[in-house]
Amino acid sequence: MMKSIVAGLAGTALLATAAFAQAPTATTDKAAPAATATTTSASDQWRVSKMSGVKVYNEANENIGSINDLLMDKSGNVKMAVIGVGGFLGMGEHLVAVPYEKLKFVNEPVAYTGTAATNPPGRPASTTTTGAATGTDKTATTTTSASKWYPDHAVFNASKDELKNMPEFKYSE
């Protein structure tokens, strides 16, 4: 038994010596050059994932719903916005699809005037800013919008009742 162990160790030592003695072969594989540190800026673009939930107002600054989804064609162009109208916590909500180009996106908050009881939480009673009636196009941005990657709200020229009377949008399976 001892002879077998010694023979095994000797054989292993001979094989290891032969492996170390071989010169390395030249290969064409070289390490990839170090990646240059580049950053891209998309300050004039909005994240689609952040568009869901953006409030939609009409020209009279009345909240008429919120964006639930964006539908695009096979080339990646957004064609329709699915807006949820009515309902409470998603229950009883009426979904309608409107042409995306009919929406105007605004970066500034909606103008609120009146008492603090009618203003949303965190907004002072005397707040007066530009709102839906002074809508801008989809490509306009401000530092406020760029920092949060989505517009403050959208404007669609219809009343809540007009949207509720539009044909309901359903996702086909």
C-alpha positions in Angstrom: 0.0 0.0 0.0 2.8 2.4 0.8 4.4 1.7 -2.6 1.1 2.8 -4.3 1.0 6.0 -2.4 4.6 6.9 -3.1 4.1 6.0 -6.8 1.0 8.2 -7.0 2.8 11.2 -5.4 5.8 10.7 -7.7 3.5 10.6 -10.8 1.7 13.7 -9.7 5.0 15.6 -9.1 6.2 14.6 -12.6 3.0 15.8 -14.2 3.0 19.1 -12.3 6.6 19.7 -13.3 5.8 19.1 -16.9 2.9 21.6 -16.7 5.0 24.3 -15.2 7.8 23.8 -17.8 5.6 24.5 -20.8 5.8 28.0 -22.2 2.5 29.9 -22.4 1.0 30.0 -25.8 0.4 33.4 -27.4 -3.3 34.1 -27.7 -5.2 36.8 -29.4 -7.5 37.2 -26.4 -6.6 40.4 -24.7 -8.3 42.1 -21.8 -11.0 44.4 -22.9 -9.9 48.0 -22.7 -11.1 49.9 -19.7 -14.5 51.3 -20.2 -14.5 55.1 -20.4 -16.7 56.7 -17.9 -19.5 58.4 -19.9 -22.9 59.5 -18.7 -25.9 60.4 -20.8 -28.3 63.0 -19.8 -32.0 62.8 -20.5 -33.1 66.0 -18.9 -35.6 66.7 -21.7 -37.3 63.3 -21.4 -39.8 61.7 -19.0 -39.8 58.2 -17.7 -42.8 56.3 -18.9 -42.9 54.4 -15.6 -43.5 57.7 -13.8 -46.4 58.8 -16.1 -48.9 56.4 -14.5 -50.9 58.3 -12.0 -50.2 61.7 -13.4 -53.4 63.8 -12.8 -55.4 65.0 -15.8 -57.2 68.3 -15.6 -59.5 70.1 -18.1 -59.0 73.7 -19.2 -61.1 74.9 -16.2 -58.5 73.3 -13.8 -61.0 70.6 -12.8 -59.4 67.2 -12.0 -61.0 64.8 -14.6 -58.9 61.7 -13.9 -55.4 60.3 -14.1 -53.2 58.4 -16.5 -53.4 54.7 -16.0 -51.3 53.5 -19.0 -49.7 54.6 -22.2 -50.1 52.6 -25.4 -47.5 52.6 -28.2 -47.2 51.3 -31.6 -44.6 48.7 -32.7 -42.1 51.5 -33.5 -42.2 52.8 -29.9 -44.2 55.9 -30.5 -46.8 56.6 -27.8 -50.2 56.7 -29.5 -52.9 56.6 -26.8 -53.2 57.4 -23.1 -55.5 55.4 -21.0 -57.2 57.7 -18.5 -59.1 56.4 -15.4 -62.2 58.5 -14.7 -64.3 58.4 -11.6 -64.2 55.6 -9.1 -62.7 55.4 -5.7 -59.4 53.7 -5.0 -59.6 52.0 -8.4 -63.1 50.6 -7.8 -65.7 51.7 -10.4 -63.2 53.5 -12.5 -64.1 54.1 -16.1 -61.1 53.7 -18.5 -61.0 55.7 -21.7 -58.3 55.8 -24.3 -57.5 59.3 -25.8 -55.1 60.2 -28.5 -51.7 61.1 -26.8 -51.2 64.1 -29.0 -54.4 65.6 -27.6 -52.8 65.8 -24.1 -50.9 68.9 -23.1 -48.3 68.4 -20.3 -47.6 71.1 -17.7 -44.7 71.2 -15.4 -46.0 73.8 -12.9 -48.7 72.9 -10.3 -52.3 73.6 -11.0 -53.4 77.1 -9.8 -55.3 76.8 -6.5 -57.0 79.8 -4.8 -59.3 79.9 -1.9 -59.2 78.7 1.7 -56.8 76.1 3.0 -59.7 73.7 3.5 -60.1 73.4 -0.3 -56.4 73.2 -1.1 -54.5 69.9 -1.2 -52.4 69.0 1.8 -49.1 70.9 1.9 -50.2 73.7 -0.5 -50.7 77.1 1.1 -54.1 78.9 0.6 -52.6 81.8 -1.3 -50.8 79.6 -3.9 -51.3 80.9 -7.4 -49.2 79.4 -10.1 -49.6 78.7 -13.8 -51.8 75.7 -14.4 -53.8 73.9 -17.0 -55.0 77.0 -18.9 -51.4 77.9 -19.7 -50.4 74.4 -20.9 -47.2 73.8 -22.6 -46.2 71.2 -25.1 -44.8 67.7 -24.2 -41.2 68.7 -24.7 -41.0 71.7 -22.4 -39.2 71.1 -19.1 -38.1 72.9 -16.0 -35.8 72.1 -13.2 -38.8 70.9 -11.2 -39.8 68.4 -13.9 -36.3 67.3 -14.7 -35.7 66.4 -11.0 -38.8 64.2 -10.7 -38.7 62.8 -14.3 -42.4 63.4 -15.1 -44.7 66.4 -15.6 -46.9 67.8 -12.8 -50.1 67.1 -14.7 -51.7 66.8 -18.1 -54.5 68.8 -19.7 -57.3 67.3 -21.8 -60.0 69.4 -23.2 -63.1 67.6 -21.9 -65.2 67.5 -18.8 -65.4 64.5 -16.4 -68.9 63.7 -17.7 -67.7 63.8 -21.3 -64.9 61.3 -20.5 -67.4 59.0 -18.6 -69.6 59.0 -21.7 -66.8 58.0 -24.0 -66.6 54.3 -24.9 -64.9 52.3 -22.2 -61.4 51.0 -23.0 -60.8 47.3 -22.3 -57.6 45.4 -22.6 -58.2 42.5 -25.0 -56.5 39.2 -24.2 
